[in-house]
Amino acid sequence: MNDFRLHIPQADLDDLTERLRRTRWPAAAPAGYGITVERVRALADRWLRFDWRAHEAEVNAWPQQVTEIGGDRVHFLHVRSADPHALPLILTHGWPGSTVEFLDVIGPLSEHFHLVVPAIPGFGLSGPTTRSWGVRRIAEAWAELMARLGYTRYGAQGGDWGSGVSRTLATVAPDHVVAVHVNYLPTPGEPDGLGPGDRERLEKTMRVAANRHPHQILFAATPQTPAYALNDSPAGLLAFLGEKFDTWADPATRVPDDRIVANIAHHWFFRTAGSAARIVKESGPQETGQVPLGVAVLPGDIVQSIRPLAGQRANVVHWSEFPRGGHFAALEVPDLFTQDVIAFFSRWSGR
């Protein structure tokens, strides 16, 4: 393992500025045809004014390392708590995210946990991949990473793909993962015995399952094809990823533009738009074992979990209904996210 500090050469920053200023913008389209030209122009303007060096300093305020697992690079933040009895906790982001998702919660969570915050291979700071990386292989890499760090007993937390990775980690390393907390858990099933509210949630879940997001269809078939455009055009990358941050968040708790830009910049500078897309094609069914599971449900998320159905396939011991927030819990409602994670894992703190 080698220590790491984030630093992008000035030449790369200048190249980004030039590319953004030379964007050939498309004609406007009617409402409902996708992210608007006005919105992408606003994000591009924000990116041009974004203080990347200040962002580097924010990231570099936390200890970081890189290592090789399974033939590819893994970058991670490793923030030890001052509490000697703190439980180690590995946090896993999703798509189109990166470790930027957790920057607002590392401080308060590190008062209670030894934090390990890796970038999924092929995402952001971990850089592009040379091999196939599905959910199970990522979970196996996390088990290896935690073992290398000397952690034999730890918790896992995640949303989006991070939810699947965290739950699969518990099946890969059942003797080491004490509990899992997720803020995204689709719960398909049958409506028998469900109340009106849960039936409404189930209908929404089944609609999402039957009508996959367009990017998922593309990524499952030919993830390399859009990579050429996304890797070459920062405005294209802004539009493609920025749309998800806008539409998957709760309108009442929008992701700040600076966090959207920082996240997309990680994919831009480390050229991971294509490799991050492969996770859809390279992943099989996600697993949920019998490890104690905590579920946070956010009203503005893509889907809302249904407790009776979740209990049919998982050992649900903790359930929280957040009053606000969407798909990006740690970015949208960091206070609620932090409180729920601390409350859930407190029983395994070792005190």
C-alpha positions in Angstrom: 0.0 0.0 0.0 1.2 3.5 -0.9 0.2 6.8 0.5 -1.6 9.1 -1.9 -2.4 12.8 -2.3 -4.7 14.1 -4.9 -3.1 16.5 -7.4 -4.1 17.2 -11.0 -1.4 18.8 -13.1 -2.2 22.4 -14.2 -1.9 21.3 -17.8 -4.9 19.0 -17.3 -6.9 21.8 -15.6 -6.1 24.1 -18.5 -7.1 21.5 -21.0 -10.5 21.1 -19.3 -11.1 24.8 -19.3 -10.4 25.0 -23.0 -12.6 22.0 -23.8 -15.5 23.5 -21.8 -15.2 26.9 -23.5 -15.1 25.3 -26.9 -18.3 23.2 -26.3 -20.5 22.9 -29.4 -23.9 23.1 -27.8 -26.9 21.3 -29.3 -30.1 23.0 -30.2 -32.7 23.2 -27.4 -35.4 20.5 -27.3 -38.9 20.4 -25.9 -39.5 19.7 -22.2 -39.3 16.1 -21.3 -36.6 15.2 -23.8 -33.8 15.1 -21.3 -31.6 17.5 -19.3 -32.0 21.0 -20.8 -29.3 23.0 -22.5 -29.8 25.7 -20.0 -29.1 23.3 -17.1 -25.9 21.9 -18.7 -24.7 25.4 -19.5 -25.2 26.3 -15.9 -23.2 23.3 -14.7 -20.5 24.0 -17.2 -20.2 27.6 -16.0 -20.0 26.3 -12.4 -17.2 23.9 -13.5 -15.3 26.8 -15.1 -15.5 28.7 -11.8 -15.0 25.6 -9.6 -12.0 25.8 -7.2 -10.4 22.5 -7.9 -7.4 23.2 -5.7 -9.7 23.8 -2.8 -11.3 20.5 -3.5 -8.0 18.8 -3.6 -7.2 20.3 -0.2 -10.5 19.0 1.2 -9.8 15.5 0.0 -6.2 15.6 1.1 -7.2 16.6 4.6 -7.9 12.8 5.0 -5.3 10.0 4.9 -5.4 8.2 1.6 -3.7 5.1 0.1 -3.7 3.1 -3.1 -3.1 -0.6 -3.4 -3.5 -3.3 -6.1 -6.2 -5.9 -5.7 -7.0 -8.4 -8.4 -4.7 -6.7 -10.9 -6.3 -3.2 -10.7 -5.8 -0.2 -8.5 -7.9 0.6 -5.5 -7.9 4.0 -3.9 -9.3 4.5 -0.5 -9.5 7.0 2.4 -8.6 5.5 5.7 -9.6 7.7 8.6 -9.1 6.2 12.1 -11.2 7.3 15.0 -9.7 8.7 18.2 -11.9 6.2 20.0 -9.9 3.0 20.4 -13.1 1.0 20.7 -14.5 2.3 17.4 -16.0 -0.2 15.0 -14.3 -0.3 11.5 -16.9 0.7 8.8 -16.4 0.5 5.1 -18.5 2.9 3.0 -19.3 2.1 -0.6 -20.6 4.7 -3.1 -22.7 4.0 -6.3 -23.1 5.1 -9.9 -22.7 7.8 -11.1 -21.0 8.6 -7.8 -17.6 8.4 -6.3 -16.0 8.9 -2.9 -17.2 12.5 -3.2 -20.5 11.1 -2.0 -19.1 10.8 1.6 -17.1 13.9 2.0 -19.8 15.6 4.1 -20.1 12.7 6.6 -16.5 11.6 7.1 -15.9 14.0 9.9 -18.8 13.2 12.1 -18.7 9.5 11.3 -15.0 9.3 12.2 -15.9 10.2 15.7 -17.5 6.8 16.0 -15.9 4.6 13.4 -12.6 3.7 11.8 -13.6 4.6 8.3 -12.5 2.9 5.1 -13.9 4.7 2.0 -12.8 3.1 -1.2 -13.5 4.1 -4.8 -14.9 1.1 -6.7 -12.4 -0.2 -9.2 -13.1 1.7 -12.4 -14.6 4.7 -10.7 -12.9 8.0 -10.0 -9.8 7.9 -7.9 -9.3 4.2 -8.4 -8.9 4.8 -12.2 -9.9 2.6 -15.1 -9.9 -1.1 -14.9 -8.2 -3.8 -17.0 -10.4 -6.7 -15.8 -14.1 -7.4 -15.2 -15.4 -6.0 -11.9 -18.9 -7.1 -10.9 -20.6 -6.7 -7.5 -19.3 -10.0 -6.1 -15.7 -9.3 -7.2 -15.8 -5.9 -5.7 -17.1 -7.4 -2.4 -14.3 -9.9 -2.5 -11.8 -7.1 -3.0 -13.3 -5.2 0.0 -12.9 -8.3 2.2 -9.2 -8.5 1.0 -8.7 -4.8 1.7 -10.1 -4.9 5.2 -8.0 -8.0 5.9 -4.8 -6.1 4.7 -5.7 -3.2 7.0 -5.9 -5.7 10.0 -9.7 -5.4 10.5 -11.3 -8.7 11.4 -14.7 -7.3 12.6 -16.4 -4.5 10.8 -19.6 -3.1 9.4 -20.5 -2.1 5.9 -22.7 0.7 4.5 -23.8 1.6 1.0 -26.4 3.0 -1.4 -27.1 2.3 -5.1 -24.4 -0.2 -6.2 -22.8 0.3 -2.8 -25.9 -1.4 -1.3 -25.4 -4.5 -3.3 -21.6 -4.5 -2.6 -22.2 -4.1 1.1 -24.8 -6.9 1.3 -22.7 -9.2 -0.9 -19.6 -8.5 1.3 -21.6 -10.0 4.2 -22.0 -13.2 2.3 -18.4 -13.2 1.1 -17.0 -12.5 4.6 -19.7 -13.7 7.0 -17.3 -14.2 9.9 -16.1 -10.6 9.7 -19.1 -8.4 8.8 -21.1 -7.8 11.9 -23.9 -5.8 10.2 -24.9 -3.9 7.1 -26.7 -0.6 6.7 -28.2 0.4 3.3 -30.0 3.5 2.0 -31.3 1.8 -1.1 -33.0 -1.6 -1.3 -35.5 -2.5 -4.0 -38.1 -5.0 -2.7 -40.1 -6.6 -5.5 -42.6 -9.2 -4.6 -46.3 -10.0 -4.4 -49.0 -7.6 -3.0 -50.7 -10.2 -0.8 -51.0 -8.9 2.7 -49.7 -5.4 2.0 -51.4 -2.2 3.1 -52.3 0.6 0.7 -49.1 2.5 1.2 -46.9 -0.6 0.7 -48.9 -1.6 -2.4 -48.3 1.9 -3.9 -44.6 1.4 -3.2 -44.6 -2.0 -4.8 -46.3 -0.7 -7.9 -43.6 1.9 -8.2 -40.9 -0.7 -7.7 -42.4 -3.0 -10.3 -42.7 -0.1 -12.8 -39.0 0.7 -12.4 -38.1 -3.0 -12.8 -40.2 -3.3 -15.9 -38.9 0.0 -17.5 -35.1 0.0 -16.9 -33.4 3.4 -17.1 -32.1 4.0 -20.6 -28.5 4.1 -19.4 -28.8 0.6 -17.8 -30.0 -0.9 -21.1 -27.1 0.8 -22.9 -24.5 -0.2 -20.2 -25.8 -3.8 -20.1 -25.3 -4.1 -23.9 -22.4 -1.9 -25.1 -20.8 0.2 -22.2 -17.7 0.9 -24.3 -19.7 2.7 -27.1 -20.7 5.8 -25.1 -17.3 5.9 -23.4 -15.6 7.6 -26.4 -18.0 10.6 -26.2 -18.0 10.8 -22.4 -14.2 10.5 -22.2 -13.7 13.3 -24.8 -16.4 15.9 -23.9 -16.6 17.3 -20.4 -20.0 18.9 -21.4 -21.2 15.5 -22.5 -20.1 14.0 -19.3 -21.8 16.8 -17.3 -25.1 16.2 -19.2 -25.0 12.4 -18.8 -24.1 12.2 -15.2 -25.6 15.5 -14.0 -29.0 14.5 -15.2 -29.0 11.6 -12.7 -28.0 13.8 -9.8 -30.8 16.2 -10.7 -33.6 13.6 -11.3 -32.7 11.0 -8.6 -32.4 13.5 -5.8 -35.3 14.8 -3.7 -36.3 18.2 -5.2 -36.4 19.4 -1.6 -32.8 18.4 -1.0 -31.0 18.9 -4.3 -27.4 17.9 -4.5 -25.3 21.1 -4.5 -23.8 22.0 -7.9 -20.3 22.1 -6.4 -20.7 18.4 -5.3 -22.1 17.4 -8.7 -19.2 19.1 -10.4 -16.6 17.6 -8.1 -18.0 14.1 -8.5 -18.0 14.4 -12.3 -14.5 15.9 -12.2 -13.3 12.7 -10.6 -14.6 10.7 -13.5 -13.2 13.2 -16.0 -9.6 13.5 -14.7 -9.2 9.8 -14.0 -11.0 8.8 -17.3 -13.5 6.4 -15.7 -16.7 7.2 -17.5 -16.3 4.0 -19.6 -15.0 1.7 -16.9 -17.6 2.8 -14.4 -20.3 2.0 -16.9 -19.2 -1.6 -17.1 -20.5 -2.5 -13.6 -24.0 -3.1 -15.1 -22.8 -5.6 -17.7 -20.3 -7.3 -15.3 -22.6 -7.7 -12.3 -24.9 -10.7 -11.5 -27.7 -10.9 -9.0 -27.1 -9.1 -5.8 -27.1 -11.1 -2.6 -28.6 -10.6 0.8 -27.6 -13.0 3.6 -28.8 -13.2 7.2 -26.4 -10.6 8.6 -28.3 -8.0 10.7 -29.5 -5.4 8.2 -30.5 -1.8 8.7 -32.6 0.0 6.1 -33.0 3.7 5.6 -35.9 4.7 3.3 -35.8 8.1 1.6 -39.1 9.5 0.2 -37.4 11.0 -2.9 -35.5 8.0 -3.9 -36.0 6.0 -7.1 -37.9 3.4 -5.1 -38.9 3.0 -1.5 -38.3 -0.3 0.3 -41.2 -2.3 1.7 -40.6 -3.7 5.1 -42.7 -6.9 4.9 -41.0 -7.9 1.6 -37.5 -6.9 2.8 -38.1 -9.2 5.8 -38.8 -12.2 3.6 -35.2 -12.3 2.3 -33.1 -10.4 4.9 -32.6 -10.2 8.6 -34.0 -6.7 9.0 -33.3 -5.4 12.5 -33.5 -1.6 11.9 -35.8 0.4 9.8 -35.9 4.2 9.3 -38.2 6.3 7.3 -36.5 9.6 6.5 -38.7 12.7 6.3 -36.7 14.0 3.3 -33.9 13.0 0.9 -33.5 11.0 -2.3 -31.0 8.6 -3.9 -27.9 10.4 -2.7 -28.5 10.2 1.1 -25.0 11.2 2.3 -25.0 14.3 -0.1 -28.6 15.3 0.3 -29.3 14.8 4.0 -25.9 14.2 5.7 -27.3 15.0 9.1 -30.0 12.3 8.9 -27.7 9.9 7.3 -25.0 10.2 9.9 -27.5 9.9 12.8 -29.0 6.8 11.4 -25.7 5.1 10.7 -24.4 5.8 14.2 -27.7 4.7 15.8 -27.7 1.4 13.8 -24.1 0.4 14.4 -23.9 1.5 18.1 -24.8 -2.0 19.3 -21.7 -3.4 17.7 -19.3 -0.7 18.8 -17.4 -3.0 21.1 -17.7 -0.7 24.1 
